[in-house]
Amino acid sequence: MLRDWNLLSDDVQLVLSQAAMSRAAETIAHQAELLADEMETGTLCDRGGPEALRLLAAFVRVGGQETVAGRA
């Protein structure tokens, strides 16, 4: 197992970075949707947040799909 990022090739670093960013974006989007659901069920105070959170989730997901190869 490699323990130093710099020992990885540039291509491998790029693939790993893109995968990490994609996973992070999906995690943020999923958490936003869960929070929106909690507001809708009354568990948390709703101050107009569910739709804004769903918009954030959609925005994060779309942004993650527009990653261009060669850009981290």
N, C-alpha and C positions, 0 to 999 in steps of 0.2 A: 504494500500500500504506500502510495506517495504521500509524503507529509508536507511537501513544499509546493505551493501553487506554481512557482517559477520553474519547476521541473517539468511541468506539463507543456505540451506543445501549444502554440497559439490557437490552433484549430480546436483542440480539446478544451482549452480555457473558454473559448467562445461558445462552444456547445453547452458546457456546464453553466456558464453565466446566463445564457438564454433560457435554459431549463429552470434555473433558480428564479429568474425574473418571472417566468410564466407561472411557476408554482406560487410565488408570492402574490402575484396579481389575482390568481384564482382564490387564494386564501382570503385576501382582502374582500373580494367580491362576495364570497360565501358568508363571511362574517357580517357584511353589510346587510345581506338578505336575511340572515338570522335575526339581526337586531331589528330590522323592519317588521318581521313576523312577531317578535316580542312586543313591539309597540302596538301592532294591530290587535293582539290578543289581550292587551291591557296590562301585561306584566310590567311594562315600562311606560312612563308618561309619554303620550303622543303629542308632539307639538308640530305636526306636519312633517315629521321625519321619515316615515316609511317610503314615500315616493322619492324623496331626495336620496335615500340610501339605495333604492333600486336603480336610480339614475347613476349613482356612483358605481354600483356593481356593473352595470352595463358599460359604462365608460371605461372602467378598468379592464374589463374583458376585451372590448374592442381595441383598446390601446395595446394590449398584450399580443393581439393577433397581427399587428402591423409592424412587428419587429423586422428590421431589414438585416440580412446576413452581412456580417462585417461590422455591425454596430452593437455595442454592448450597453 
